[in-house]
């Protein structure tokens, strides 16, 4: 019941249509979009229809609600009659003022009959959605190209199209003190670890905030460590990657109005994986994974090694290279550490400017700006040719990570490593490396070790993270995810040799 009933002597009478209208207007703070429609019926009864004009499907309102009520307006219409003649939307009873107001704000139509003491809510929202499009931040050569959208309904449909398993669960949670946001926790009931599912639900339920703008904001609210630069939850816009991870025991999170999904628990090596690795042959995907790991090491340590060698350790530079280095740096007035930090900063400026400008202009800005600034700096004696090459390789290495968040973390880690190399040389680099390793060993993701399966060492899971093996050796799900059902298919059947005439 939406409003308290009037007390008249010993009897309780429902409020009139006019009183409901006035109280509803007050509850909605005189919202100018709030629209009323009153349909008079026999026996001096009336049906009040209230809705927010920009949030409901006007065609459905007219064809499926107003016209059916008008056709039977010659009789006395109560809640049961309304429930029978309306065949569209999700019909429910209004459970208190807050529930009714919140439903109106999400595209529901409020129906009140003066004959009854109860009211109905019919959910017919008008939602402006963009169509399904190609993924932008996770581009692939092989495999499906579609990405998630801002509609949580469409996203769930895409997941169910990929996983038509009756055990697939999409548990609903609503958070937000002022702006209610729908969140779906997605997992397969007889595969996902119940402890992981419960931890995710508990962390989300404990959130007290006005509004969750995006899934990336939700990640910051539920992650284990808020001060690290390394991401602990994987954000993906690819439905196939989401489905692939769910089938292997992970827990997924979808946020309404967000085109990216969350996957957890996610280990460090998972940020260097791509669904493209699954679509390619195992030997090629293994090579590409090792290439990404090598690119990460080059991105973090190439520039600091250059600074350390030129500042403290000339003896590690080959004699033939020493001559060209000396000639290249003959007119450079800055010490190597300042020179490296300056041009790393310029590279970051170019990257940020290219990301903020329109696509075609941004690409031109990045290419032309890098060439012009690099060439002009060498000719002006601000830097050496070799440093330009090393910084370019470091920038390329950070972009090979499939995860944008991990690529950003690698770029950030490069700056303190350069400073340590400038002050302490190779000792500073080793100090920074030990600090990063200790930090990664201490990190957890949803309470699970971040460096698994390297630490704690799990040999069986290396074929899913560090490298890949042929499909017949991937019969078991990764034990790092603690799946209930550990077997994906019988390995003996996969290894069975086929005759040539089959």
Buried (B, 14 or more C-beta within 10 A) or exposed (E): BBBEEEEEEEEEEBBBBEEBBEBBBEBBEEBEEBBBBBBEBEEEBBBBBBBBEEBBBEEBBEEBBBEBBEEBBEEBBBBEBBBEBBEBBEBEBBEEBEBBBBBBBBBBBBBBBBBBBBBBBBBBBBEEEEEBEEBEBBEBEEBBBBBBBBBBBBBBEBBBEBBEBEEBBBEEBEBBEEEBBBBBBBBBBEBBBEEBBEBBBEBBEEBEBEEBBBBBBBBEBBBBEEEBBBBBBBBBBBBBBBBBBBBBBBBBBBBBBBBBBBBBBBBBBBBBBBBBBBBBEBEEBBEBBEEBBEBBEBBBBBBBBBBBBBBBEEEEBEEEEEEEBEEBBEEBEBEBBBBBBBBBEBBBEBBEBBEEBEEEEBEEBBEEBBEEBBEEBBEEEBBBBBBBEBBBBBBEBBEBBBBBBBBBBBBEBBBBBBBBBBBBBBEBBEBBBEEBEEBBEEBBBBEBBBBBBBEEEBEEBBBBBBBBEEEEEBBBBBBBBBBEEBEBEEBEEBEEEEEEEE
